Amino acid sequence: MGIRSDLENNFDFEIVDEFLDHFSMMVELMEPLIVDLGALDRYRRNIEELFRIFHNIKSASGYLQIAPMVRMATLVEDTFEQLRTRDQVVNEETITWLISVSDLFTQWQEDFKMDNELSKVHFSLLILPDMEKA
């Protein structure tokens, strides 16, 4: 029994289905928004949209008690909170880290589809990039 079965056993099917639909849409938006963080003219819009995506994932996964997802979304949301105060584009190290985070959420999306256990978070994702260097 995997993550989807666990959720369906503990929550109404419609709630789980709605979460999975919204989660899929948010995961699909992540990587293009992250890659675009290097463009100054789109930086503010993209940082705000990514903050909103991770905030929504944190809230919904918290309601569904998906602890690894809550913890990872919280870490990323906190990172975006720092990035929101800046007026410069992010560096390559930060973009690379965020793409790796996006890859994890994409893997989790696949775990839901296949009804697998959630993939483990690799420790390297817990090491924040140096967001200050150019």
C-alpha positions in Angstrom: 0.0 0.0 0.0 1.4 3.4 -1.0 0.8 7.0 -0.3 -2.3 7.4 -2.3 -4.0 4.4 -0.7 -3.0 5.8 2.7 -4.6 9.1 1.9 -7.8 7.5 0.5 -8.1 5.4 3.7 -7.9 8.4 5.9 -9.6 11.1 3.9 -12.6 11.6 1.7 -11.8 10.5 -1.9 -12.8 13.9 -3.3 -10.4 15.7 -1.0 -7.6 13.4 -2.1 -8.5 13.7 -5.7 -8.7 17.5 -5.5 -5.3 17.7 -3.8 -3.7 15.5 -6.4 -5.1 17.6 -9.3 -3.9 20.8 -7.7 -0.5 19.3 -6.7 0.0 18.1 -10.3 -0.7 21.6 -11.7 1.7 23.2 -9.2 4.5 20.7 -9.9 4.1 21.3 -13.7 4.6 25.1 -13.1 7.6 24.9 -10.9 10.6 24.2 -13.2 9.7 26.9 -15.9 9.3 29.5 -13.1 12.5 28.5 -11.5 14.5 28.6 -14.7 13.1 32.1 -15.3 14.4 33.4 -12.0 17.5 34.4 -13.9 15.5 37.0 -15.9 15.3 40.4 -14.0 12.1 41.4 -15.8 10.2 38.3 -14.6 11.9 37.8 -11.3 9.4 39.5 -9.0 6.4 37.8 -10.6 8.0 34.3 -10.6 9.3 34.6 -7.0 5.8 35.5 -5.8 4.2 32.7 -7.8 6.7 30.1 -6.5 6.2 31.3 -3.0 2.5 30.8 -3.4 2.9 27.3 -4.9 5.1 26.1 -2.0 2.8 27.8 0.6 -0.2 26.0 -0.9 1.6 22.7 -1.0 2.7 23.2 2.6 -0.9 24.0 3.7 -2.6 21.1 1.8 0.0 18.5 2.7 -0.3 19.7 6.3 -4.0 19.1 6.2 -3.4 15.6 4.8 -0.6 14.9 7.3 2.1 14.2 4.6 5.0 15.1 6.9 7.9 14.9 4.5 6.1 17.1 2.0 5.2 19.6 4.8 8.8 19.8 5.9 10.3 20.3 2.4 7.7 22.8 1.4 8.3 24.8 4.6 12.1 24.8 3.9 11.5 26.1 0.4 8.8 28.6 1.4 11.2 30.0 4.0 13.9 30.3 1.3 11.5 32.1 -1.0 10.6 34.4 1.8 14.3 35.5 1.9 14.4 35.8 -1.9 11.3 38.0 -2.0 13.2 40.8 -0.2 15.8 41.0 -3.0 15.9 43.1 -6.1 18.4 41.0 -8.0 18.1 37.7 -9.8 19.1 34.5 -8.1 22.5 32.9 -8.8 23.1 29.6 -10.7 23.7 27.7 -7.4 20.2 28.7 -6.1 18.6 27.8 -9.5 20.3 24.4 -9.5 19.1 23.7 -5.9 15.6 24.8 -6.7 15.5 22.6 -9.8 16.6 19.6 -7.6 13.7 20.5 -5.3 11.4 20.6 -8.2 12.7 17.2 -9.3 11.8 15.8 -5.8 8.3 17.1 -6.1 8.0 15.7 -9.6 9.1 12.3 -8.1 6.5 12.6 -5.4 3.9 13.3 -8.1 4.9 10.0 -9.7 4.8 8.2 -6.3 1.2 9.3 -5.9 0.3 8.1 -9.5 2.0 4.7 -8.9 0.7 4.5 -5.3 4.3 4.0 -4.0 5.7 5.2 -0.7 7.0 8.7 -1.0 10.6 8.9 -2.1 13.1 9.9 0.5 14.5 13.4 0.6 18.2 13.3 -0.3 20.2 15.0 2.4 21.8 17.4 -0.2 18.5 19.1 -0.6 18.6 20.1 3.1 21.8 22.2 2.5 20.7 25.6 1.3 22.7 27.2 -1.5 24.7 30.4 -0.9 22.1 32.8 -2.2 24.4 35.8 -1.8 27.2 35.0 -4.2 26.8 36.2 -7.8 
